[in-house]
Amino acid sequence: MTADHRSTLSLHRLGVICGLAAGAWLGAAEAPTKLVTVGFSPFIISLGMVAGVFVARWTVPMALKGTSYILRDLRENKHLMVWAILAGMLWAVANTLTVFAIRNVGLSIAFPLWNTNSLVGLFWGWLLFNELRGAGARQWAKVLGGATAIVAGACLLALATTHQSSPEASHSAMLGILAALGAGLMWGTMYIPYRKAYISGMNPLSFVTVFTFGELSTVFALALVFGGGYEHVMADLSLARPAFFWLFLGGFCWVLGDLFQQYAAKYIGISRGIPLSNTNQLWGLAWGALVFGELSGIGLTAQVLVIAGSLIMIVGATSISFAEAPASEQVSWRKAMDRECDRYGLKHERVAAILQGDDEDSRGRSERRWWEYLVMGVAVAIFVRLGVGAERQAISVNLFWMAPLIVATLAFLLICGYLLWRRTRFS
């Protein structure tokens, strides 16, 4: 076995672990959206979460790499900044749709439906970035078989929502289904800028720093247009003040999950990395069913459909994740990378090294400025201030199940974060 082959296997394992860690944190991030069930506007929920995302997306990259590295990477890849903003705008629309979906059909139902984004991402990965080009029949069978399982699981979950008590409830459930599927379409398309950035050598930490401007501006615009104007939005924000800590916390969790997801997309591609991160459906089901008791009020048939659909989708995602890219497919990946390098005048060998986790700039010692510590201190102070003013909301929560879910999520953070640092220094 050659050194290059060992390196490829190592990156594949790292990408798989990043995808699983992303699932845990993206699942936890959706828990605060349950606040929509106690009367808060979906736009206010989304705006509150994005505010937390904005704070975290600036401080986490700064804490890990320092602004000197981030700014240098942005200067070298300034042509990708518009793509990062576009990705943030798509994320904002999708995130708002998920809040509507959770309000209408619940967290445990909506989660797997919007995870059809893996099908959209798989298509774009094949069409635009040569993923699965040159792959053997075995890899194609794993990926397509997994994709079919995801669709079948989503259909079962949609069928479960028809077990409602009234025509009005069925109509509401249908709107929730459409919102969740729309979110899946938006998120699946969002992965185009992701992959374009990473095959050009951009660091995920730099990408998300610009990404946040697109998402915050879009969510605020949506809130203004559909939330009754500036004064009405400000009034709603004032009423939601006691719940803002939970929304900020959800945004922070989303940033960590999204970073792991982006590293997975970078090292094993969107056709494999995104289905892995879609194991967040399992975490969403756990939070919705165990912590919030969402399945307790539906019949046995609907419960069976929800559980069976989720398990089928998980099997599909697992099948895709084990379809490791063979050498022939990696040649196609290299062609996509060469195309981007030629288009923007990038150095081929340096970009190739970065895609292997060997960015020399990333491995160097990061310079720290005094004001970076000040910014991080301000971010912590914001969370503390919101935490002091937080109030318990009228949502029934099972603390017995919440505790192990939080512990498991933190374990993923520590293990995956350490492995990512050891192998790539967050390259």
C-alpha positions as CSV (number, residue, x, y, z in Angstrom):
1,M,0.0,0.0,0.0
2,T,1.5,3.3,-1.0
3,A,1.8,6.4,1.1
4,D,-0.6,8.3,-1.1
5,H,-3.2,5.5,-0.7
6,R,-2.9,5.6,3.0
7,S,-3.4,9.3,2.9
8,T,-6.5,8.9,0.8
9,L,-8.0,6.4,3.2
10,S,-7.2,8.6,6.1
11,L,-9.0,11.6,4.6
12,H,-12.0,9.4,3.8
13,R,-12.2,8.3,7.4
14,L,-11.8,11.9,8.5
15,G,-14.6,13.0,6.2
16,V,-16.9,10.3,7.4
17,I,-16.2,11.3,11.1
18,C,-16.8,14.9,10.2
19,G,-20.1,14.0,8.5
20,L,-21.3,12.1,11.6
21,A,-20.2,14.9,13.9
22,A,-22.1,17.4,11.7
23,G,-25.2,15.3,12.1
24,A,-25.1,15.4,15.9
25,W,-24.6,19.2,16.0
26,L,-27.0,20.1,13.2
27,G,-29.6,17.9,15.0
28,A,-29.1,19.7,18.3
29,A,-29.2,23.1,16.6
30,E,-32.9,22.6,15.6
31,A,-34.1,22.0,19.1
32,P,-34.6,25.7,19.9
33,T,-36.9,26.0,16.8
34,K,-39.5,24.3,18.9
35,L,-40.2,27.8,20.3
36,V,-42.3,28.4,17.2
37,T,-44.9,26.1,18.9
38,V,-45.4,28.6,21.7
39,G,-46.4,31.5,19.4
40,F,-43.2,33.1,18.2
41,S,-43.1,34.1,14.5
42,P,-41.0,31.8,12.3
43,F,-39.2,34.8,11.0
44,I,-38.3,35.9,14.5
45,I,-37.1,32.4,15.3
46,S,-34.9,32.3,12.2
47,L,-33.6,35.9,12.8
48,G,-32.7,35.0,16.4
49,M,-30.8,31.9,15.3
50,V,-29.0,33.7,12.5
51,A,-27.9,36.4,15.0
52,G,-26.3,33.7,17.0
53,V,-24.8,32.2,13.9
54,F,-23.4,35.6,12.9
55,V,-21.6,35.9,16.3
56,A,-20.3,32.3,16.2
57,R,-19.1,32.4,12.6
58,W,-16.8,35.3,13.4
59,T,-15.5,34.1,16.7
60,V,-14.9,30.4,16.0
61,P,-12.6,30.9,12.9
62,M,-10.8,33.6,14.8
63,A,-10.3,31.4,17.8
64,L,-9.0,28.5,15.7
65,K,-6.8,30.2,13.1
66,G,-6.6,33.9,13.8
67,T,-7.7,36.8,11.6
68,S,-4.3,37.1,9.9
69,Y,-4.7,33.6,8.3
70,I,-8.4,34.2,7.5
71,L,-7.8,37.5,5.8
72,R,-4.8,36.1,3.8
73,D,-7.0,33.2,2.6
74,L,-9.8,35.6,1.6
75,R,-7.4,37.8,-0.4
76,E,-6.1,34.8,-2.3
77,N,-9.7,33.6,-3.0
78,K,-11.6,36.9,-3.3
79,H,-13.3,35.6,-6.4
80,L,-15.2,33.1,-4.2
81,M,-16.6,35.6,-1.8
82,V,-19.7,36.2,-3.9
83,W,-20.3,32.5,-3.9
84,A,-20.1,32.4,-0.1
85,I,-22.6,35.2,0.2
86,L,-24.9,33.4,-2.3
87,A,-24.6,30.2,-0.2
88,G,-25.5,32.2,2.9
89,M,-28.6,33.6,1.2
90,L,-29.8,30.1,0.2
91,W,-29.2,28.9,3.8
92,A,-31.3,31.7,5.2
93,V,-34.3,30.9,3.0
94,A,-34.0,27.2,3.8
95,N,-33.7,27.8,7.6
96,T,-36.8,29.9,7.6
97,L,-38.7,27.2,5.7
98,T,-37.6,24.6,8.3
99,V,-39.3,26.7,11.1
100,F,-42.6,26.7,9.2
101,A,-42.2,22.9,8.7
102,I,-41.5,22.3,12.4
103,R,-44.5,24.4,13.3
104,N,-46.8,22.4,11.1
105,V,-45.6,18.8,11.3
106,G,-43.1,18.7,14.2
107,L,-39.3,18.3,14.4
108,S,-39.2,14.5,14.1
109,I,-41.3,14.5,10.9
110,A,-39.8,17.6,9.3
111,F,-36.2,16.7,9.8
112,P,-36.0,13.7,7.4
113,L,-38.1,15.5,4.8
114,W,-35.7,18.4,4.3
115,N,-32.8,15.9,4.4
116,T,-33.8,15.1,0.8
117,N,-31.1,17.8,0.2
118,S,-28.7,14.9,-0.1
119,L,-30.4,13.9,-3.4
120,V,-30.1,17.5,-4.7
121,G,-26.5,17.7,-3.6
122,L,-25.7,14.3,-5.2
123,F,-27.0,15.5,-8.5
124,W,-25.0,18.7,-8.4
125,G,-21.9,16.9,-7.4
126,W,-22.2,14.6,-10.3
127,L,-23.1,17.3,-12.8
128,L,-20.7,20.1,-11.9
129,F,-17.8,18.6,-10.0
130,N,-17.3,15.2,-11.6
131,E,-18.2,13.2,-8.5
132,L,-19.0,9.6,-9.3
133,R,-17.4,10.1,-12.8
134,G,-15.1,7.1,-13.3
135,A,-16.5,5.3,-10.2
136,G,-17.2,1.6,-10.6
137,A,-20.6,-0.2,-10.6
138,R,-20.2,-1.0,-6.9
139,Q,-19.9,2.7,-5.9
140,W,-22.7,3.7,-8.2
141,A,-24.9,1.0,-6.6
142,K,-24.1,2.2,-3.1
143,V,-24.8,5.8,-3.9
144,L,-27.9,5.3,-6.1
145,G,-29.3,2.6,-3.7
146,G,-28.8,4.9,-0.8
147,A,-30.5,7.7,-2.7
148,T,-33.5,5.5,-3.4
149,A,-33.7,4.6,0.2
150,I,-33.7,8.2,1.2
151,V,-36.6,8.9,-1.1
152,A,-38.5,5.9,0.1
153,G,-38.0,6.9,3.8
154,A,-39.1,10.4,3.0
155,C,-42.3,9.1,1.4
156,L,-43.1,7.0,4.6
157,L,-42.6,10.0,6.8
158,A,-44.9,12.1,4.6
159,L,-47.5,9.3,4.8
160,A,-47.3,9.4,8.6
161,T,-48.4,13.1,8.6
162,T,-51.7,12.1,7.0
163,H,-52.8,10.6,10.3
164,Q,-54.4,13.9,11.5
165,S,-57.7,14.5,13.2
166,S,-59.2,17.1,10.9
167,P,-59.1,18.4,7.3
168,E,-57.6,21.6,8.7
169,A,-54.8,19.6,10.3
170,S,-54.1,17.7,7.1
171,H,-53.9,21.0,5.1
172,S,-51.4,22.3,7.7
173,A,-49.4,19.2,7.5
174,M,-49.2,19.4,3.7
175,L,-47.9,23.0,3.9
176,G,-45.3,21.7,6.4
177,I,-44.3,19.0,4.0
178,L,-43.9,21.5,1.2
179,A,-41.8,23.8,3.4
180,A,-39.5,21.0,4.5
181,L,-39.0,19.8,0.9
182,G,-38.4,23.4,-0.2
183,A,-35.7,23.7,2.5
184,G,-34.2,20.5,1.2
185,L,-34.0,22.0,-2.3
186,M,-32.4,25.2,-1.1
187,W,-29.9,23.4,1.1
188,G,-29.0,20.9,-1.7
189,T,-28.3,23.8,-4.1
190,M,-26.3,25.6,-1.4
191,Y,-23.6,22.9,-1.7
192,I,-22.6,24.1,-5.1
193,P,-20.7,27.1,-3.7
194,Y,-19.4,24.8,-0.9
195,R,-17.7,22.4,-3.3
196,K,-16.6,25.2,-5.7
197,A,-14.8,26.9,-2.9
198,Y,-13.0,23.8,-1.6
199,I,-11.8,22.4,-4.9
200,S,-10.3,25.9,-5.4
201,G,-8.4,25.6,-2.1
202,M,-10.4,27.9,0.1
203,N,-10.5,27.1,3.8
204,P,-13.9,26.3,5.3
205,L,-13.2,28.7,8.2
206,S,-12.7,31.6,5.7
207,F,-15.7,30.6,3.7
208,V,-18.1,30.7,6.6
209,T,-16.8,34.1,7.7
210,V,-18.2,35.6,4.5
211,F,-21.1,33.2,4.3
212,T,-22.7,34.8,7.4
213,F,-23.2,38.2,5.6
214,G,-25.5,36.6,3.1
215,E,-27.5,34.7,5.6
216,L,-28.0,37.6,8.1
217,S,-29.0,40.1,5.5
218,T,-31.4,37.7,3.8
219,V,-33.1,36.6,7.0
220,F,-33.5,40.2,8.1
221,A,-35.0,41.1,4.7
222,L,-37.4,38.2,4.9
223,A,-38.5,39.3,8.4
224,L,-39.1,42.9,7.2
225,V,-41.1,41.9,4.1
226,F,-43.2,39.1,5.6
227,G,-43.1,40.1,9.2
228,G,-45.0,43.4,9.0
229,G,-42.2,46.0,8.5
230,Y,-39.4,47.3,10.7
231,E,-41.5,48.5,13.7
232,H,-43.5,45.2,13.8
233,V,-40.3,43.2,13.7
234,M,-38.6,45.2,16.4
235,A,-41.7,44.8,18.6
236,D,-41.7,41.0,18.0
237,L,-37.9,40.9,18.8
238,S,-38.7,42.7,22.1
239,L,-41.3,40.2,23.0
240,A,-39.0,37.3,22.2
241,R,-36.1,38.8,24.3
242,P,-36.5,36.2,27.1
243,A,-36.1,33.4,24.6
244,F,-33.2,34.8,22.7
245,F,-30.6,32.9,24.6
246,W,-32.0,29.6,23.3
247,L,-32.0,30.9,19.8
248,F,-28.5,32.1,20.0
249,L,-27.4,28.8,21.4
250,G,-29.1,27.0,18.5
251,G,-27.2,29.3,16.1
252,F,-23.9,28.4,17.8
253,C,-24.6,24.7,17.6
254,W,-25.5,25.1,13.9
255,V,-22.2,26.8,13.2
256,L,-20.2,23.9,14.7
257,G,-22.3,21.4,12.8
258,D,-22.0,23.3,9.6
259,L,-18.2,23.5,9.9
260,F,-18.0,19.8,10.3
261,Q,-20.3,19.4,7.3
262,Q,-18.1,21.6,5.2
263,Y,-15.0,19.7,6.1
264,A,-16.8,16.5,5.1
265,A,-17.8,18.1,1.8
266,K,-14.2,19.2,1.2
267,Y,-12.5,15.9,1.8
268,I,-15.1,13.3,0.5
269,G,-17.3,15.4,-1.7
270,I,-20.9,16.5,-1.4
271,S,-22.4,13.3,-2.8
272,R,-20.9,11.4,0.2
273,G,-20.4,14.0,2.9
274,I,-23.9,15.5,2.8
275,P,-25.8,12.2,3.2
276,L,-23.5,11.5,6.2
277,S,-24.4,14.8,7.8
278,N,-28.0,14.0,7.2
279,T,-27.8,11.5,10.1
280,N,-29.0,14.6,11.9
281,Q,-32.4,13.2,11.1
282,L,-31.6,10.5,13.8
283,W,-30.7,13.2,16.2
284,G,-33.7,15.3,15.3
285,L,-36.0,12.2,15.8
286,A,-34.3,11.7,19.2
287,W,-34.8,15.3,20.3
288,G,-38.3,15.5,19.0
289,A,-39.5,12.1,20.2
290,L,-37.5,11.6,23.5
291,V,-37.0,15.2,24.7
292,F,-40.2,16.9,23.4
293,G,-42.5,13.9,23.2
294,E,-43.7,14.6,19.7
295,L,-44.7,11.0,19.0
296,S,-46.7,10.5,22.1
297,G,-49.9,12.0,20.6
298,I,-50.1,10.0,17.4
299,G,-51.3,6.5,16.7
300,L,-49.3,3.4,16.5
301,T,-49.4,3.2,12.7
302,A,-48.0,6.7,12.4
303,Q,-45.3,6.0,14.9
304,V,-44.3,2.9,13.0
305,L,-44.2,4.9,9.7
306,V,-42.0,7.6,11.3
307,I,-39.5,5.2,12.8
308,A,-39.4,2.9,9.7
309,G,-39.0,5.9,7.4
310,S,-36.1,7.3,9.5
311,L,-34.3,3.9,9.7
312,I,-34.6,3.5,5.9
313,M,-33.2,6.9,5.3
314,I,-30.3,6.2,7.7
315,V,-29.5,2.9,5.9
316,G,-29.5,4.9,2.6
317,A,-27.1,7.5,4.0
318,T,-24.9,4.8,5.4
319,S,-24.7,3.0,2.0
320,I,-23.6,6.2,0.3
321,S,-21.0,7.0,3.0
322,F,-19.3,3.6,2.4
323,A,-18.9,4.3,-1.3
324,E,-15.3,5.5,-1.1
325,A,-14.0,7.3,-4.2
326,P,-11.7,5.0,-6.2
327,A,-8.5,6.3,-7.9
328,S,-10.4,6.5,-11.2
329,E,-13.0,8.8,-9.7
330,Q,-10.3,10.9,-8.0
331,V,-8.8,11.6,-11.5
332,S,-12.2,13.1,-12.4
333,W,-12.1,15.2,-9.2
334,R,-8.7,16.4,-10.2
335,K,-10.0,17.5,-13.6
336,A,-12.7,19.6,-11.8
337,M,-10.0,21.1,-9.6
338,D,-7.8,21.9,-12.7
339,R,-10.7,23.6,-14.4
340,E,-11.2,25.9,-11.4
341,C,-7.5,26.6,-11.2
342,D,-7.3,27.5,-14.9
343,R,-10.4,29.7,-14.7
344,Y,-9.0,31.8,-11.8
345,G,-5.3,31.5,-12.3
346,L,-4.6,29.4,-9.2
347,K,-1.5,27.2,-8.6
348,H,-2.5,23.6,-9.3
349,E,-0.1,21.9,-7.0
350,R,-0.8,24.1,-4.1
351,V,-4.5,23.6,-4.4
352,A,-4.0,19.9,-4.7
353,A,-2.0,19.8,-1.5
354,I,-4.7,21.8,0.3
355,L,-7.3,19.3,-0.8
356,Q,-5.2,16.6,0.8
357,G,-5.2,18.5,4.1
358,D,-1.6,19.7,3.6
359,D,-1.9,23.5,3.6
360,E,1.5,24.8,4.8
361,D,0.0,28.2,5.7
362,S,-2.5,26.4,7.9
363,R,0.2,24.4,9.7
364,G,2.2,27.5,10.6
365,R,1.8,29.3,13.9
366,S,-1.1,31.7,13.8
367,E,-0.4,35.3,14.8
368,R,-2.7,36.5,17.5
369,R,-3.7,40.2,17.9
370,W,-4.9,41.7,21.2
371,W,-8.2,42.8,19.7
372,E,-9.0,39.2,18.7
373,Y,-9.2,38.3,22.4
374,L,-11.4,41.4,22.9
375,V,-13.8,40.2,20.1
376,M,-14.0,36.7,21.6
377,G,-14.6,38.2,25.0
378,V,-17.5,40.3,23.6
379,A,-19.0,37.2,22.0
380,V,-18.9,35.4,25.3
381,A,-20.4,38.4,27.1
382,I,-23.3,38.5,24.7
383,F,-24.1,34.8,25.5
384,V,-23.8,35.5,29.2
385,R,-26.0,38.6,29.1
386,L,-28.7,36.7,27.1
387,G,-28.4,33.7,29.5
388,V,-28.9,35.9,32.6
389,G,-32.1,37.3,31.0
390,A,-33.4,34.0,29.7
391,E,-36.7,32.6,30.9
392,R,-38.0,29.1,30.8
393,Q,-40.5,28.7,27.9
394,A,-43.8,26.8,28.0
395,I,-42.4,23.7,26.3
396,S,-42.4,20.3,28.0
397,V,-38.9,18.9,28.1
398,N,-37.7,15.5,29.3
399,L,-34.5,16.2,31.2
400,F,-33.8,12.4,31.6
401,W,-33.3,12.1,27.8
402,M,-31.8,15.5,27.3
403,A,-28.7,14.9,29.4
404,P,-27.3,11.9,27.4
405,L,-28.1,13.6,24.1
406,I,-26.0,16.6,25.2
407,V,-23.1,14.4,26.4
408,A,-23.0,12.5,23.2
409,T,-23.1,15.7,21.1
410,L,-20.2,17.1,23.1
411,A,-18.2,13.8,22.7
412,F,-18.5,14.2,18.9
413,L,-17.2,17.7,19.1
414,L,-14.1,16.8,21.2
415,I,-13.2,13.6,19.2
416,C,-13.8,15.0,15.7
417,G,-12.3,18.3,16.5
418,Y,-9.1,16.7,17.8
419,L,-8.8,14.3,14.8
420,L,-9.4,17.2,12.4
421,W,-6.7,19.3,14.1
422,R,-4.2,16.4,14.2
423,R,-4.6,15.5,10.6
424,T,-5.1,18.9,8.9
425,R,-4.6,21.6,11.5
426,F,-8.1,22.7,10.3
427,S,-6.9,23.2,6.8
